[in-house]
Amino acid sequence: GVLRLALNHDYNTFYGREIQMRAILGFPPVIKIAKATFTARRPEKANEVAHAVAEKLKTAFAFWQRQHPGPPGVIILGPLRGYQAFVNGLYRASIILKFQPKENDLQRYLVYFVPGDWRIEISPSNILA
């Protein structure tokens, strides 16, 4: 297993297996992740706005997908509440986007469809917070 590879300093085999598993599971660096987070004073408002933006994004990327046939370029998860859904008197709701690294237009779509009062992180350090 992994420990045997480490003890034998077989980093190439470990890397090959790890990259293969990350490709199967859809984890970085094979897949990139973006996180868009909205905050509001009321949880209903955070959830309502997050759902509306998620639907806009799903519609936009469905249109984009029709223009670029092939495997799905973007997977949209959420909106989600992280384990820290209430911070500094504000409720948070996030949308997670998983995309192929080659999808260069993703940031343009995010800026266009996600309102300016949202926080957008590309390759966030934590998708659960």
C-alpha positions as CSV (number, residue, x, y, z in Angstrom):
1,G,0.0,0.0,0.0
2,V,0.9,3.6,0.4
3,L,3.1,3.1,3.4
4,R,5.2,0.5,1.6
5,L,5.6,2.9,-1.3
6,A,6.8,5.6,1.1
7,L,9.1,3.3,3.0
8,N,10.6,2.2,-0.4
9,H,10.8,5.9,-1.6
10,D,8.8,4.8,-4.6
11,Y,7.4,8.3,-5.3
12,N,6.7,7.7,-9.0
13,T,4.4,4.8,-8.3
14,F,2.7,6.7,-5.5
15,Y,2.2,9.7,-7.7
16,G,0.8,7.6,-10.6
17,R,-1.7,5.9,-8.3
18,E,-2.7,9.1,-6.6
19,I,-3.3,11.0,-9.8
20,Q,-5.3,8.1,-11.2
21,M,-7.5,8.1,-8.0
22,R,-7.9,11.9,-8.1
23,A,-9.0,11.7,-11.8
24,I,-11.6,9.0,-10.9
25,L,-12.9,11.0,-7.9
26,G,-12.7,14.4,-9.6
27,F,-10.2,16.0,-7.2
28,P,-7.4,18.6,-7.9
29,P,-5.0,18.9,-9.6
30,V,-6.9,16.9,-12.3
31,I,-10.0,18.9,-11.7
32,K,-10.0,22.6,-10.6
33,I,-12.5,23.9,-8.0
34,A,-14.0,27.3,-7.5
35,K,-16.2,28.4,-4.6
36,A,-18.7,31.3,-4.7
37,T,-20.0,32.4,-1.3
38,F,-22.9,34.7,-0.4
39,T,-23.5,36.2,3.1
40,A,-26.7,37.6,4.6
41,R,-28.1,38.5,8.0
42,R,-30.9,36.0,7.6
43,P,-30.4,32.3,6.7
44,E,-33.4,32.3,4.4
45,K,-32.0,35.2,2.4
46,A,-28.6,33.5,2.0
47,N,-30.3,30.3,0.8
48,E,-32.7,32.1,-1.5
49,V,-30.0,34.2,-3.2
50,A,-27.6,31.2,-3.5
51,H,-30.3,29.1,-5.1
52,A,-31.1,31.8,-7.6
53,V,-27.4,32.3,-8.6
54,A,-26.9,28.5,-8.8
55,E,-29.8,28.2,-11.2
56,K,-28.3,31.1,-13.3
57,L,-25.0,29.3,-13.4
58,K,-26.6,26.0,-14.3
59,T,-28.4,27.6,-17.2
60,A,-25.3,29.4,-18.4
61,F,-23.1,26.4,-18.3
62,A,-25.8,24.2,-20.0
63,F,-25.7,26.8,-22.8
64,W,-21.9,26.7,-22.8
65,Q,-22.0,22.9,-22.9
66,R,-24.2,22.9,-26.0
67,Q,-21.6,25.1,-27.7
68,H,-18.7,22.8,-26.6
69,P,-19.7,19.1,-27.1
70,G,-17.9,16.5,-25.1
71,P,-17.6,15.6,-21.4
72,P,-19.2,18.1,-19.0
73,G,-16.9,21.0,-18.6
74,V,-18.4,22.2,-15.3
75,I,-20.2,20.5,-12.4
76,I,-22.1,22.8,-10.1
77,L,-22.7,21.6,-6.5
78,G,-25.0,23.4,-4.1
79,P,-25.8,25.8,-2.8
80,L,-24.3,24.3,0.4
81,R,-24.0,25.4,3.9
82,G,-20.5,24.9,5.3
83,Y,-19.8,23.7,8.8
84,Q,-19.3,27.4,9.7
85,A,-22.6,28.6,8.2
86,F,-22.9,31.5,10.7
87,V,-19.9,33.7,11.1
88,N,-19.7,37.3,12.5
89,G,-23.4,37.7,12.6
90,L,-23.8,36.6,8.9
91,Y,-25.2,33.4,7.4
92,R,-23.2,31.9,4.5
93,A,-24.2,29.8,1.5
94,S,-21.7,28.6,-1.1
95,I,-21.8,27.1,-4.6
96,I,-19.0,24.8,-5.6
97,L,-17.9,24.4,-9.2
98,K,-15.7,21.6,-10.4
99,F,-14.2,22.1,-13.8
100,Q,-11.5,20.9,-16.2
101,P,-8.3,23.0,-16.0
102,K,-8.7,23.8,-19.7
103,E,-11.9,25.7,-19.2
104,N,-10.4,29.2,-19.4
105,D,-13.7,31.0,-19.7
106,L,-14.9,29.9,-16.2
107,Q,-13.8,33.1,-14.5
108,R,-15.5,35.2,-17.2
109,Y,-18.7,33.3,-16.6
110,L,-18.4,33.7,-12.8
111,V,-17.8,37.4,-13.0
112,Y,-20.8,37.8,-15.4
113,F,-23.3,35.6,-13.5
114,V,-22.2,35.9,-9.9
115,P,-23.1,39.3,-8.3
116,G,-20.4,41.5,-7.1
117,D,-21.3,41.1,-3.4
118,W,-20.2,37.4,-3.5
119,R,-16.8,36.1,-2.7
120,I,-15.2,34.0,-5.4
121,E,-12.3,31.8,-4.7
122,I,-10.5,29.7,-7.4
123,S,-8.7,26.7,-5.8
124,P,-10.1,27.5,-2.3
125,S,-8.1,26.2,0.6
126,N,-11.3,24.9,2.2
127,I,-14.6,24.1,0.5
128,L,-16.4,23.1,3.7
129,A,-16.1,26.3,5.7
